[in-house]
Amino acid sequence: MRYLYRYPIKFWRRLGPGLITGAADDDPSGIATYSQVGAQFGYSIGWTMLFTFPLMVAIQEISARIGRTTSYGLAGNLRLFYPISILRLMVVLLLIANTVNLGADLGAMGAALHLVVGGNAKIWAVLFSLACVAAQIFTNYRQYISLLKWMTLSLFAYVGVVLIVDMPWQKVAYGLFIPHMHADAGYLAAIVGVFGTTISPYLFFWQSTQEAEDVIADPKAQPFMVAPEQAASEMKRIRFDTLVGMAFSNIIGLFIILTTAATLNAHGITDIQTSSQAAEALRPIAGRFAFIVFSLGIIGTGLLAVPILAASSAYAIGEALEWHIGLGRRPREAKAFYSTLAGATLIGLFINFTSIDPIKALFWSAILNGIISVPMMFVMMHMASSSRIMGDYTIRRTLKFLGWLSTLVMTAVVIAMFITSF
């Protein structure tokens, strides 16, 4: 009996940056994307979640291994080993994508809470942004990471919704295992949106910097080139953590697609622009309980994703400018880092008070992520294959193949979207 208790605890403790990264992948922007493609294309788009799984596992494992091997995140390695122009380009592209995502996510969270309890959606967005910043600045690093891990459980809300609605599982299986392709701009844009949601720039930067920060926070941990005896066990941990995190991410994404396909698409509702609009549309079809669960899932995932979006921006800028960085540092020890983190969140919030509609930008922010991911993935693959940077721990064989495949597939999808659009 004691073993039965120990195994889940041991399993949970082995999870960390990979699980948090995978859960943050299903942010309100991702929920909007999955809702849109599910409502528009039904079960026929389900295959994308199965197809992207090994690709996102590979690219996220590569980013994690870069951080753990070198004890620097992506921006730190760019600063040390690449021309300054490449560093500036990567950081600027990341900031553009993150700012749009932050604004869209905060707006979606405010709109979701407005649907459930009423009140002013913009005021709710302000309160959410302040809560996220305060948690990052004033919470102990280990406690904060533990909090993020527990918040990943909010994604099970979408498992509950699938269990509530009537699901034609034969159609689900057909859409999951038999790819359907349509040579039109809308379908290709949807695929880019799905790829941009599952393979996002801020996730690369976050997971690599978290692995690097864990080296700093743990006195026993050392970069592989300093302590090669740690390499084998740590690489196994990274692979396990990433596999579980990405599987969790894609299963939840698939459940959101299935929910909107079974309810909205089945009833002729195919134009969903936002996550809160998807939740509202569920109410008359699937019932109030499904609507509330879906809405609360938006808020829970937003509370997980917004800090990661802001922190990935702060990590990138901090490493590029050689600041003292890290959530493990006290605010007075890393004033510029925490100021950037707070500033990124507030700039994203500010979008909600301009003529730009951040809610409608949700789906397009995923497409923007897909486009921006391409140059970043090429740089990452070069970085992970360089013995000058990685020493004896460069990526090889299957991981290298899947990493390049992921990069080339993302490139092909983006090019196809532009060709059909113009």
C-alpha positions as CSV (number, residue, x, y, z in Angstrom):
1,M,0.0,0.0,0.0
2,R,2.8,2.4,0.8
3,Y,4.3,1.7,-2.7
4,L,1.0,2.8,-4.3
5,Y,1.4,6.2,-2.6
6,R,5.1,6.5,-3.3
7,Y,4.9,5.9,-7.0
8,P,2.6,8.8,-7.9
9,I,4.6,11.2,-5.7
10,K,7.9,10.0,-7.3
11,F,6.2,10.5,-10.8
12,W,5.1,14.0,-9.9
13,R,8.5,15.0,-8.6
14,R,10.2,14.0,-11.8
15,L,8.1,16.5,-13.7
16,G,9.1,20.1,-13.9
17,P,9.9,22.5,-16.8
18,G,8.5,20.1,-19.4
19,L,5.1,19.7,-17.8
20,I,4.8,23.4,-17.1
21,T,5.8,24.2,-20.7
22,G,3.3,21.8,-22.1
23,A,0.5,23.1,-20.0
24,A,1.3,26.7,-20.8
25,D,1.1,25.7,-24.5
26,D,-2.7,25.5,-24.0
27,D,-3.1,29.1,-23.1
28,P,-6.2,31.2,-24.0
29,S,-4.6,31.8,-27.4
30,G,-4.3,28.1,-28.0
31,I,-7.8,27.5,-26.7
32,A,-9.1,30.0,-29.2
33,T,-7.2,28.3,-32.0
34,Y,-8.4,24.8,-31.2
35,S,-11.9,26.1,-30.8
36,Q,-11.8,27.8,-34.1
37,V,-10.4,24.9,-36.1
38,G,-12.8,22.5,-34.3
39,A,-15.8,24.6,-35.0
40,Q,-14.8,25.2,-38.6
41,F,-13.4,21.8,-39.7
42,G,-14.9,19.4,-37.2
43,Y,-13.1,16.1,-36.5
44,S,-11.1,16.2,-39.8
45,I,-8.5,18.5,-38.2
46,G,-7.8,16.1,-35.3
47,W,-4.8,14.4,-37.1
48,T,-2.7,17.6,-36.6
49,M,-2.5,16.9,-32.8
50,L,-1.1,13.4,-33.4
51,F,1.3,14.6,-36.1
52,T,2.7,17.5,-34.1
53,F,3.3,15.5,-31.0
54,P,6.8,13.9,-31.9
55,L,7.8,17.2,-33.5
56,M,7.1,19.3,-30.5
57,V,8.6,16.8,-28.1
58,A,11.8,16.9,-30.2
59,I,12.1,20.7,-30.4
60,Q,11.3,21.2,-26.7
61,E,13.7,18.5,-25.6
62,I,16.4,20.2,-27.7
63,S,15.7,23.6,-26.1
64,A,15.9,22.0,-22.6
65,R,19.1,20.2,-23.4
66,I,20.7,23.4,-24.5
67,G,19.8,25.0,-21.2
68,R,20.9,22.1,-19.0
69,T,24.1,21.4,-20.9
70,T,25.4,25.0,-21.1
71,S,23.6,26.6,-18.0
72,Y,22.5,29.4,-20.3
73,G,19.1,29.9,-22.1
74,L,18.8,30.5,-25.8
75,A,19.4,34.2,-25.6
76,G,22.5,33.7,-23.5
77,N,24.0,31.2,-26.0
78,L,23.1,33.6,-28.9
79,R,25.0,36.4,-27.1
80,L,28.1,34.2,-26.6
81,F,28.3,32.4,-29.9
82,Y,26.5,34.3,-32.6
83,P,26.6,37.7,-34.3
84,I,24.8,40.5,-32.4
85,S,22.4,41.0,-35.3
86,I,21.0,37.4,-34.9
87,L,20.6,37.9,-31.2
88,R,18.7,41.2,-31.7
89,L,16.5,39.7,-34.4
90,M,15.5,36.7,-32.3
91,V,14.8,38.8,-29.2
92,V,12.8,41.3,-31.1
93,L,10.7,38.6,-32.9
94,L,10.1,37.0,-29.5
95,L,9.0,40.2,-27.9
96,I,6.5,40.9,-30.8
97,A,4.9,37.5,-30.5
98,N,4.8,37.6,-26.7
99,T,3.3,41.1,-26.5
100,V,0.4,40.1,-28.8
101,N,0.0,36.8,-26.9
102,L,0.0,38.6,-23.5
103,G,-2.6,41.1,-24.5
104,A,-4.8,38.5,-26.1
105,D,-4.6,36.1,-23.1
106,L,-5.3,38.8,-20.5
107,G,-8.3,40.0,-22.6
108,A,-9.6,36.5,-22.9
109,M,-9.3,35.8,-19.2
110,G,-11.2,39.0,-18.4
111,A,-13.9,38.2,-20.9
112,A,-14.2,34.6,-19.5
113,L,-14.7,35.8,-15.9
114,H,-17.2,38.4,-17.2
115,L,-19.2,35.6,-18.7
116,V,-19.3,33.6,-15.5
117,V,-19.8,36.3,-12.8
118,G,-20.4,39.5,-14.7
119,G,-18.5,42.8,-14.0
120,N,-16.2,44.7,-16.3
121,A,-13.9,42.4,-18.4
122,K,-11.2,45.1,-18.6
123,I,-11.1,45.5,-14.9
124,W,-10.8,41.7,-14.5
125,A,-7.9,41.8,-17.0
126,V,-6.1,44.4,-14.9
127,L,-6.6,42.4,-11.7
128,F,-5.3,39.2,-13.4
129,S,-2.2,41.0,-14.7
130,L,-1.4,42.4,-11.2
131,A,-1.9,39.0,-9.6
132,C,0.5,37.4,-12.1
133,V,3.2,40.0,-11.6
134,A,2.9,39.9,-7.8
135,A,3.1,36.1,-7.7
136,Q,6.4,36.2,-9.8
137,I,8.0,39.0,-7.8
138,F,7.1,38.1,-4.2
139,T,6.8,34.3,-4.2
140,N,9.7,32.0,-3.4
141,Y,11.1,30.4,-6.6
142,R,10.5,26.8,-5.5
143,Q,7.1,27.6,-4.2
144,Y,6.2,29.5,-7.4
145,I,7.3,26.6,-9.6
146,S,5.3,24.2,-7.5
147,L,2.3,26.5,-7.8
148,L,2.7,26.4,-11.6
149,K,2.9,22.6,-11.6
150,W,-0.4,22.4,-9.6
151,M,-2.1,24.9,-11.9
152,T,-1.5,22.5,-14.8
153,L,-4.4,20.4,-13.3
154,S,-6.8,23.2,-14.4
155,L,-6.5,21.8,-17.9
156,F,-8.5,18.7,-16.8
157,A,-11.5,21.0,-17.2
158,Y,-11.5,20.1,-20.9
159,V,-11.5,16.4,-20.2
160,G,-14.6,17.0,-18.1
161,V,-16.3,18.8,-21.0
162,V,-15.6,16.0,-23.4
163,L,-17.3,13.5,-21.0
164,I,-20.4,15.7,-20.8
165,V,-21.1,16.1,-24.6
166,D,-22.2,13.3,-26.9
167,M,-19.1,12.2,-28.9
168,P,-19.2,10.1,-32.2
169,W,-16.0,8.2,-31.5
170,Q,-15.8,6.5,-34.9
171,K,-15.6,9.9,-36.6
172,V,-13.1,11.0,-33.9
173,A,-10.8,8.0,-34.7
174,Y,-11.1,8.6,-38.5
175,G,-10.2,12.3,-38.2
176,L,-7.3,11.5,-35.8
177,F,-5.6,8.7,-37.9
178,I,-6.6,9.7,-41.5
179,P,-5.1,13.1,-42.5
180,H,-7.4,15.4,-44.5
181,M,-5.9,18.1,-46.6
182,H,-7.6,21.0,-48.4
183,A,-5.6,23.3,-50.7
184,D,-7.2,26.5,-49.6
185,A,-5.9,29.4,-47.6
186,G,-8.4,28.9,-44.7
187,Y,-7.4,25.3,-44.1
188,L,-3.7,26.0,-44.3
189,A,-4.1,29.0,-42.0
190,A,-5.8,26.7,-39.5
191,I,-2.9,24.3,-39.7
192,V,-0.3,27.1,-39.3
193,G,-2.4,28.2,-36.3
194,V,-2.3,24.7,-34.8
195,F,1.4,24.4,-35.4
196,G,2.0,27.9,-34.1
197,T,0.1,27.0,-30.9
198,T,1.9,23.7,-30.3
199,I,5.3,24.9,-31.4
200,S,5.7,28.5,-30.0
201,P,8.8,30.7,-29.6
202,Y,8.2,31.6,-26.0
203,L,8.1,27.9,-25.0
204,F,11.7,27.4,-26.5
205,F,13.0,30.3,-24.4
206,W,11.1,29.3,-21.2
207,Q,12.1,25.7,-21.1
208,S,15.8,26.3,-21.8
209,T,16.1,29.1,-19.2
210,Q,14.2,27.0,-16.6
211,E,16.7,24.2,-17.1
212,A,19.5,26.7,-16.8
213,E,18.0,28.3,-13.7
214,D,17.6,24.9,-12.1
215,V,21.4,24.4,-12.4
216,I,21.9,27.7,-10.6
217,A,19.2,27.1,-7.9
218,D,20.4,23.5,-7.1
219,P,24.0,23.5,-5.5
220,K,24.4,19.9,-6.6
221,A,23.6,20.5,-10.3
222,Q,26.3,21.4,-12.7
223,P,26.5,21.9,-16.5
224,F,27.3,18.6,-18.3
225,M,30.7,19.8,-19.5
226,V,31.7,20.5,-15.8
227,A,30.0,17.3,-14.4
228,P,29.7,14.7,-17.1
229,E,28.6,12.1,-14.6
230,Q,25.2,13.9,-14.3
231,A,24.5,13.8,-18.1
232,A,22.9,10.4,-18.5
233,S,20.4,10.7,-15.6
234,E,19.5,14.3,-16.4
235,M,19.0,13.7,-20.1
236,K,16.6,10.8,-19.2
237,R,14.8,13.2,-16.8
238,I,14.5,15.9,-19.5
239,R,13.1,13.4,-22.0
240,F,10.6,11.9,-19.6
241,D,9.5,15.4,-18.4
242,T,9.1,16.7,-22.0
243,L,7.3,13.6,-23.2
244,V,4.7,13.8,-20.4
245,G,4.3,17.6,-20.8
246,M,3.9,17.6,-24.5
247,A,1.5,14.6,-24.4
248,F,-0.6,16.4,-21.8
249,S,-0.6,19.5,-24.0
250,N,-1.7,17.7,-27.1
251,I,-4.3,15.6,-25.4
252,I,-6.0,18.6,-23.9
253,G,-5.7,20.4,-27.3
254,L,-7.4,17.5,-28.9
255,F,-10.2,17.5,-26.3
256,I,-10.9,21.1,-27.0
257,I,-11.1,20.4,-30.8
258,L,-13.4,17.5,-30.1
259,T,-15.7,19.5,-27.8
260,T,-16.2,22.3,-30.3
261,A,-16.5,19.8,-33.2
262,A,-19.2,17.8,-31.4
263,T,-21.2,20.9,-30.2
264,L,-20.5,24.0,-32.4
265,N,-19.6,22.4,-35.8
266,A,-22.4,19.8,-35.4
267,H,-24.9,22.6,-35.0
268,G,-23.6,24.7,-37.9
269,I,-21.6,27.2,-35.8
270,T,-18.3,27.5,-37.7
271,D,-17.1,31.1,-37.1
272,I,-15.5,31.2,-33.6
273,Q,-13.0,34.0,-33.1
274,T,-12.2,33.8,-29.4
275,S,-12.0,31.4,-26.6
276,S,-14.7,33.2,-24.6
277,Q,-17.0,33.2,-27.7
278,A,-16.5,29.4,-27.9
279,A,-17.5,29.1,-24.2
280,E,-20.6,31.3,-24.7
281,A,-21.6,29.3,-27.7
282,L,-21.4,26.1,-25.7
283,R,-24.0,27.2,-23.2
284,P,-27.2,26.6,-25.2
285,I,-25.9,23.4,-26.7
286,A,-24.0,21.6,-24.0
287,G,-25.5,23.2,-21.0
288,R,-24.5,25.7,-18.3
289,F,-22.1,23.3,-16.5
290,A,-20.1,22.7,-19.7
291,F,-20.0,26.4,-20.3
292,I,-18.7,27.2,-16.8
293,V,-16.1,24.5,-16.9
294,F,-14.9,25.7,-20.3
295,S,-14.7,29.3,-19.1
296,L,-12.9,28.5,-15.9
297,G,-10.4,26.5,-17.9
298,I,-9.6,29.6,-19.9
299,I,-8.9,31.5,-16.7
300,G,-6.8,28.7,-15.2
301,T,-4.6,28.3,-18.2
302,G,-4.2,32.0,-18.6
303,L,-2.9,32.3,-15.0
304,L,-0.3,29.7,-16.0
305,A,0.6,31.1,-19.4
306,V,0.7,34.8,-18.7
307,P,3.6,34.6,-16.2
308,I,5.6,32.3,-18.6
309,L,5.1,34.7,-21.5
310,A,6.3,37.7,-19.5
311,A,9.2,35.7,-17.9
312,S,10.4,34.4,-21.2
313,S,10.6,38.0,-22.5
314,A,12.5,39.1,-19.4
315,Y,14.9,36.1,-19.6
316,A,15.6,36.8,-23.2
317,I,16.3,40.5,-22.7
318,G,18.2,39.9,-19.5
319,E,20.5,37.3,-21.0
320,A,21.1,39.5,-24.1
321,L,22.1,42.4,-21.9
322,E,24.0,40.3,-19.3
323,W,21.7,41.3,-16.4
324,H,21.3,39.4,-13.2
325,I,18.3,37.3,-14.0
326,G,16.1,34.6,-12.6
327,L,12.9,34.0,-10.6
328,G,15.2,32.4,-8.0
329,R,16.7,35.9,-7.2
330,R,15.2,38.4,-4.9
331,P,13.7,41.5,-6.5
332,R,16.5,43.8,-5.2
333,E,19.1,41.4,-6.7
334,A,17.5,41.5,-10.2
335,K,15.7,44.9,-10.5
336,A,16.0,45.2,-14.2
337,F,14.8,41.6,-14.8
338,Y,11.7,42.0,-12.6
339,S,11.0,45.4,-14.0
340,T,11.1,44.0,-17.5
341,L,8.8,41.1,-16.4
342,A,6.3,43.6,-15.0
343,G,6.6,45.9,-18.0
344,A,6.0,43.1,-20.5
345,T,2.8,42.2,-18.7
346,L,1.6,45.8,-18.5
347,I,2.3,46.4,-22.1
348,G,0.3,43.4,-23.0
349,L,-2.5,44.6,-20.7
350,F,-2.4,48.1,-22.4
351,I,-3.3,46.5,-25.7
352,N,-6.8,45.9,-24.2
353,F,-7.3,49.7,-23.8
354,T,-6.3,50.6,-27.4
355,S,-8.2,50.4,-30.7
356,I,-6.5,47.0,-31.3
357,D,-8.9,44.2,-30.3
358,P,-6.7,41.7,-28.5
359,I,-9.6,39.2,-28.3
360,K,-9.8,38.9,-32.1
361,A,-6.0,38.7,-32.2
362,L,-6.0,35.4,-30.4
363,F,-6.1,33.1,-33.4
364,W,-3.8,35.4,-35.4
365,S,-1.2,35.4,-32.6
366,A,-0.9,31.6,-33.1
367,I,-0.3,32.1,-36.8
368,L,2.3,34.8,-35.9
369,N,4.0,32.4,-33.5
370,G,4.1,29.8,-36.3
371,I,5.8,32.2,-38.7
372,I,8.3,33.5,-36.1
373,S,9.2,30.0,-34.9
374,V,10.8,29.2,-38.2
375,P,14.0,31.3,-38.0
376,M,14.3,30.5,-34.3
377,M,14.1,26.7,-34.9
378,F,16.9,26.9,-37.6
379,V,19.1,28.7,-35.1
380,M,18.3,26.2,-32.3
381,M,19.1,23.3,-34.5
382,H,22.5,24.8,-35.4
383,M,23.2,25.6,-31.8
384,A,22.3,22.1,-30.5
385,S,24.5,20.5,-33.3
386,S,27.5,22.6,-32.5
387,S,30.3,21.0,-30.5
388,R,31.7,24.5,-29.8
389,I,28.5,25.2,-27.8
390,M,27.4,21.7,-26.6
391,G,30.8,20.0,-26.3
392,D,30.3,16.2,-26.3
393,Y,26.6,16.6,-25.8
394,T,25.4,17.6,-29.3
395,I,22.1,16.1,-30.4
396,R,22.4,13.0,-32.6
397,R,20.4,10.5,-34.6
398,T,16.7,10.4,-33.9
399,L,16.5,13.6,-31.9
400,K,18.4,15.5,-34.6
401,F,16.3,14.0,-37.4
402,L,13.0,14.9,-35.6
403,G,14.3,18.4,-34.8
404,W,15.1,19.1,-38.4
405,L,11.9,17.5,-39.6
406,S,10.0,19.7,-37.2
407,T,11.8,22.8,-38.6
408,L,11.2,21.9,-42.2
409,V,7.6,21.0,-41.7
410,M,6.9,24.3,-40.0
411,T,8.7,26.1,-42.8
412,A,6.7,24.3,-45.5
413,V,3.4,25.0,-43.8
414,V,4.1,28.7,-43.5
415,I,5.3,28.9,-47.2
416,A,2.2,27.1,-48.3
417,M,0.0,29.5,-46.4
418,F,1.6,32.5,-48.0
419,I,1.4,31.0,-51.5
420,T,-2.4,30.2,-51.2
421,S,-3.1,33.6,-49.6
422,F,-1.5,35.6,-52.4
